[in-house]
Amino acid sequence: MITTTISFVIVLGILIFIHELGHFAVAKFSGVGVEKFSLGFGPKLLGITYGETEYRISLLPLGGYVKMVGENPGEEVDDVDTSRSFNHKRVGTRSLIVVAGPIMNLVLAVILFPVIFMIGISVPAYLDQTPVVAYVAPDTPASEAGVVKGDKVLSVNGTSVADWESFLSKVILSPNVELELLIERGTEMVTKALVPEASEATGGGYAGIHPPMKPSIGRVNKGYPAEEAGLLPGDTILAIDGTEITHWAELEGLIKNSGLKRTFLIARGDSTFSVEIEPQRNADRDVYLIGISRDEAQVFKRYGFTEAFVKGIDSSFEMTTRLFAVIKGLVVGQYSLKTLGGPIMIAQVAGSAAKSGIADLLSLVAFLSLQLGIINLFPIPVLDGGHLLFFGIEAIKGKPLSERFMGVAQQIGVVLLIALMLMVTYNDFMRIFF
């Protein structure tokens, strides 16, 4: 609990500080007076005044702000302060101050990703292996395209793929986009047209093509049927109701859609035994589970500066693509709003990442910073993108929007933001208690 709390405060603190530092630095450089620089909202916990600016830490850690001279509509300033007033600056200057916050978040992400690869990360061992299909899930784009177990993928859209990492990257980045696969099947060369579907969990492409994954147990979750049945980490599931199991995805497919009691044939060391297990329904995900996770071989990889830089840029692009795919899915109703997480989920992930090591914690910071930077540019009142939209309208009209209009727009934005926070917090509680 302590690790989770400290990690949550550190992660949010970094994201908020970098964001507000962008606004602060450009405001100062542009000659705008800054009255307050606050990490958090609400009542002040700690504060110190240096020069004209009060630097403070406030009670509610879910954000921060930079209060500039003459920032609020209708705010009066002394004549001597007019040249230092935010609202008396040109539209271009105000826009630069506003956009600096999201830009700083994007810059932080672009810097951190290469650093993470230079520190080193643990990745699934199969990523470096040749993409020979180990399992094709039924009723997926791959099965419909005629891809079968044992196929060796040589190229995608004419570009060769030497390993699973390069192949899966192309699939993930191509939801609902047709891909032409050149496949080696025995002594033949065949071509298959594959259209990955958008994953409900990530928004990235999913084809139903799986790399090697033994049906071996890596962890048994407390309170689930697998624990009650006596299964242990290291056990391998050989068969279910007499059907041979050779792949983890095959195991998942047989369990998740039915709550019927089944007979599992288990290998433990040199012995085998059978046990009956009745899967438990997970209402949030609407699937049946027995409470196990797979035992996946990992390798530790560290990269030099140049390769780390290239992989960092690739990761930034891939995550940005996934983010927009998920946002589009939420807008058109493809994804449920229940998939969104709030501060509690961030805290849990931060705690888990901190226990895993500095690279995982930095990965979380980079991922959230990228999201914060992009989402803040959306043209929604209260967000930085909303201010940029108003400035753009002002530039076209040649005069500022009315204070009444701005006030109403800001109030609407606040209501939407509060509603979103309540919804994601509700989702967090539902995941924990139900």
Order of alpha helices (4+ residues) and beta strands (2+ residues): alpha-beta-beta-alpha-beta-beta-alpha-beta-beta-alpha-beta-beta-beta-beta-beta-beta-alpha-beta-beta-alpha-beta-beta-beta-beta-beta-beta-alpha-alpha-alpha-alpha-alpha
